[in-house]
Amino acid sequence: MHTGKRYTFKEVILWTRRDIASLLVIAFVPTLCYEVFHWKWLCLPWLPIALLGTAVAFVVGFKNNASYDRTWEARRIWGAIVNASRGWGVMCKDFISNRHAKQPLGDADLKTLQLALIKRHLAWLTALRFQLRESRNWESMHLAHNREYRNRWFQVEEHNQELNEQLKKYLSEAEWQEIQGKLNKAAQLLALQSRHLRELLELGYIEDFRHMELERVIVELYNQQGASERIKNFPYPRQFASLNNWFIKIFVALLPFGMMQEFEKLGDHLVWLTIPFSALSGWVFTTMERIGEVSENPFEGSSNDVPITAIARNIEIDLMDMFGVHHGIQPKQAENNILS
């Protein structure tokens, strides 16, 4: 997530420089042939090209709206995870007690029992964010302009760490061993939580009503995990993305053929203005396409994604503070205005 006021002009130009170079070449070649070699037959009427541009603009707008909806839904999901996590912390702190316990525990042991549920929840958050950062074939981070920007300006924590090592900080050795080899570790960690709650119910550390409320939170966490996985594992439909890309390429290729005759009407040699204006017009469309492309997968780790690493760390700080644990954890800071 970009945290600055806006992307700078330099950043935008560097991000789209390959497109700019291609657009200049596409405009230069027909203009050269038209003006120097006098291939006057190369020109096309402007009206059909303008109609095509209108249609392409609608398609690009549709894609960008759909991409923004995916990003905004992802942010809402993780906002719900924040709320559910805080609720989980309060319930673990206040619901688990010696009131009906068969073997009452001391204050320190009771707090350890409560913290076990909190740490397992943090393990779930860790597993979920690592799973959401896994690469998919349709994601755009493999594209040169996105990969280069990321490598230069910021780092994605999940791409540089091992999930199993991070989980060791929160789980007992037995639990850590149990989830090894599981395909969906986050889902299995919630199952461990539910099993532990059942054991606490049987031992009397929680009563039926409180057990139901805690299980309700687990179901909510499953719902939010499933919603995140829906966005992660179902791309923006490939038929729309592919046709949109080809429509823009066709429009950009035809632009100079329609502009040459129009600029020639303005005076001798003004036909050369076709090159900058054709490139500028094409740049607007290709850049809008890029914006939609980098917004459609909000968990991949680009500069415009939902900052799930920072959100998860803030949740951990909130829960540790709630239990009075001295942790020394600091909120994640943006790198060059990018918060991941």
C-alpha positions, 0 to 999 in steps of 0.5 A: 500500500502506498502511504504517500500523498501520490506517486511522483512523476518520476516514479510513474515515468520509470514504471511505464518507461517500457510502454513509452518506448514502445509507443514512440516506436509504434508512432515513429515508424508509420509517420516516417513512412508517411512523411519521408517515403510518401506512403500516403495510403497509410493513413486511416479515417479518424472516425472509426479509430475514435469509435474504437477508442470509446469502446476501449475506454469503456472496457478499461473502465469496467476492468478498473472498477472490478479490480478496485472492488476486489482490493476494497473487499480484501481490505474489508475482510482484513478489517473484519479479521482485526475486529474478530481478533480483538474480540477473541483476545477479550473473550480469552481473557475474560471467559477462561477462568477457574469458576467451574474448573475441576482443578483450579489453576493459579493466576500465572498458570491461568494466564499461560492457558489464555496466552496459548490460545492467543499465540495459536491465533497469531500462528493462524494469522501468520499462516494465513498471510504466508498462504495469501502471499504465495504466487499464482500464475495469473498474478502480475508480480512476474511482470518486469515493471512490477518486479523491478519496482518491488525489488528496488523500493520495498521488501515483502516479509513473507517472500524472504522468510520461512513459514515453518520457522515463524510458526515455531514462535507461537506453537508448542513442539507437539502442535508444530509437528502436527501441522507439518505436511498439512496443505492448509495450515491456517485452517488446521490451526483453527481446528486446533483452537476448536479442539483445545476449547472442547478440552477446556469445556470438559475441564470446566475452565469455560462453560457452555455459553462461553464455549459457544461464543468462542466457537462463534469467533472461530467460525467467523475467522473461517469465514474471513479466511475463506473470503480471502482465499476466494479473492486469492484463488479466483482471478479476474476472469481471464477472458476479460483480461485477455480481450481487454489487453488485445483491444488496447494493443489494437487501438494503440497500433491504429492511433498514428494511422488516424492522427497523421492526416489530421496533423498534416492539415495543420501545416507542412511537416506538422505531421511529425506531431503524430509521434508525441501525441499518439504516444501520449494518447496510447500511454493514457490507455496502457497506464490505465490498463496497468493500474487495473492489472496491479489492483486485481490481486490485492494479496500478491505483494505489490506496492498497491496491495492490502498491507496484511503484514502490517495489519497482522503485526498491529493485531499482535501488538494489540493482543500482547498489550491486552495481556500485559506482555512485554513484547518489544514489537514495533508497528511495521514502517513503510519503506519508501512510502510502501507498506506491505 
